[in-house]
Amino acid sequence: PELLVIVRGVVIAVRAVSLVVILLGLITYVGAIVFRVLLEDTSMGEELFDTVPQGMGTLLVDCALSGSKGGPLMRGAWDAHPFYSLLFFCFALLANVTVMGVLGAVLVQTIKKIAEAEEDSKQAIQNHEAMDTLWASIIELDENGDGFVTREEFLKLLSLKSNLKLLTKMGVDPASLIFLADFIFDEHDGRLSQKDLKQWVLDLRGSQKSTIKDHYVTRALITARLSHAVQTISKESKFSS
């Protein structure tokens, strides 16, 4: 599985990697032209930068892709002129350290995201299987056989240690379920279907992140509740008067 994750990450990162490789090629091409002109009358230029393609090969092999990061080229250029050595250092800093570092970071970040997505998918499957197991226990406790769970049946479900362990393994705090039970069941007319129960329990996982949408939903719910309360108070005031 780990090998497949790496392969998928590399495949997905092909576009970004291609852009980095193209950038590296452009930097190498420009560098080869510069060093071809500057080192034209030196022994180093005749040996390593006689043509632009040869210069590109030298910069790639001995600088950009080399573990020495262009050290031998800098020392050789120092004999011709210290300024040339400084130019090789700048090229090594730009091509080897920066561009190659970005290339490695792109691959690592992509593979990391693929691994996280695979883990989330695996966890989601396990959570749905756990909810199916939980619902099977609810069916056993369903006294009227209507296919819905009431608050009393739900609290009986939470009294079993096996179900508490199952919820904890999913990252759900049983205490939160008990605390919110009255509110949730009142919202659904005193009973929950399998779909509603699954959605509610999965939303209470500790790994769930709050979004702007959740805040808007909360504000809308509070506004609706307050409006309903104000209307109720107004009607009672009219009746009493």
N, C-alpha and C positions, 0 to 999 in steps of 0.2 A: 504493500500500500504506500509506503513512504517513497519508493521509487516512482510510482505512478503520479504521486503528488508533485515530485520534482519535474517529471516529464511534462505534466500538464502546465506547471508554472512556466517552464521554458517556452512551451508552445504559445501560451497566452501573451508572454512578454516579447514575442518575436517583433512586433511593430515597434515597441519602445527600444528594444535592443538594436533594431535596424537603424533607427534614427541616431543612436549613439555611435554606431559603427560608421555611418555616413559622416557624422561630425568629426570623428577621429580621422577618417580618410581625408577630409578637407584640410584639417589642421596639418596632417602629415604632408599633403601636397604643397601647401603654402610654405611649410618649413623646408621642404626639399628644394624649392625654388630659391628661397633666401640663402640657404647654405651653399647651394650650387654656385650662386653669384659671389658670395663673400669668400669662399674657399677656392676660387677658381685657380689662383696662382700658387697654391700651397700643395705640399705632398699629400696632406690629408684629403684635400679636395680631389686630386687626381686619383687617389686610391679608393675613396668611399663616396664621392659626390661628383663623379665624372659626368653623369647624366641625371635628369630628374627622376626617372624610374629607379635608378640605382640609389639615389639619395633617399627616396621614399622607403626602399627596402632597408637601407641602413638605419633610418630613424625608427622604423617599425620593429626590426629585429633587435637592434642594439639599444633602443631607448624605450619606446612605448610598451613593447612586450617583454622586455628583459627584466630579470630580477635585479640587475645592477642599477636599473633606472638611469642609464646613460652615463654612469660614472667614467668608464674608459673613454667615451667620446669627449667628455668635459676635460679630462686630463690631456688627451691628445690635442684638443683645440687650444688649451692653455699655452702650449709651445708656439702656436701660430700667433695668437693674440688673446689676452685675458677677456676681451670683449666677446669673442666667439664662444669662449667657455661659458660666459654669462648667458648668452643666447641659447646654448644647449641646455643650461639649467632651467631657463624659462620654458623651453619646449617640453622638457621632462616633467616639469611641474604641471603644465597644462594638459599634456597628453597622457602621461602615465598616472599621475596622482589624481587629477581632477576627472578626466574623461573615463578612465578605467575604473575609478572609484564609483562614479555614477553608474556605470555599466553593472558593477557588482551589486550596488545598492538596489537597482531596478530588479535584478534577478531575485535577490534575497527578499525584497518586499513583496514581489509577486508570488513567490513560493509560500511566503508566510500567509498571505491572504487566502491562497488556495487551501492551505492546511487548515486555517481557521474556518473556512467555508465547509470543508469536509467534516470537521469536528462538529460544527453547528448542525449539519445535515444528519450526522450520526446521532447526535443528542436529541434532535427533533423526533427521529424515528423511535428512539428509546422512550421518549416522553409520551408519545402517542400510544405505544404498546402498554406503558404503565397506566395510562388513563383507561385503556380498554379493560385492563385487569381490575382497575378501581370500579369501573362501571359494572363489571360482572359481579362484584361484591354488592353493589347497590341493588342489582336485580334480585339477588338472594334476599335482601332486606325489604324489597318492595312488597308491602303488605297487600295493597289493592291491585297490583299488577297493571297499572296504567302506563308504565314505561317512563314515568317521571319520578324525580326524587324530591321529597319534601324536606323541610328544615329538620324535622325530627329524625327522619331516615338518614339524613346527611350527618347529623351529630352522632348517631349510632355507628355510622361508618368510621368516624374519626375516633371512636372509642376502642377500635381494634389496633393493637400494636403493629401488626403487619402493614396496615394501611398507613399508619404514621411513618413507618420506616420507608415505605414507598414514596410518600410525599417528600420526605426529607431528602431522599436520593435524587429526586427531581429538582431540588433546590427551592421547594415551596415550604414556607413556614406554616405549620398547622395552626399555630396561635392566630395568625393573620386570617386564616379561613374562618375560624370560630368568631373572631372579632367582627368580621364583615358579613357573616352569614345572615343576620337579621336584615341588613340593608339589601343584600343581593336578592334574597328570597322575596322581600317585599316588592322589589322592582319587577319581579317576574310572577307576580300573583301567587306567591307561596310555593311554587314548584319550578324545578329546572329540568330541561330536556338534556339528553346526553351531549348534544352540541354546545348548549349554553354552559353546562357544567365544565366541559373540557376547556372551553375558551376562558372561563373565569379562572380556573385553577392554573392554566398555563400562563395567564397574564400576571399571576402573582409570583412567578419565579423570580428569585433574586437576581438572575442574570438579565432580566428584562430591563431595557433602558427607557426612560421617559422621553417623549418627543413633544414638539410644539403642538401637534394634533391632540395629544392627551390633555394638555393644559386647556386647549380650547373646549374640548369635550367636558372637562371638569367645570369650566366657567359656565358653559351652557346649562349643565345640570344644576348648578347652584342657582343660576338665574331663574330657571324653570321652577325649582323648589320654592324660591322666595316669592315668585309671582303667585304660585298656587297658595302659599301661606297667606299672602296679602289678600287674595280674593276670598279665601275662607274666612278671614277675620272680618272683611268688609260685609260679607253675607250675614255673619253672626251678629254684627253690629246693627244691621238693618232689621233683622228679626227681633232683636231685643228692644229696639226702639219702636 
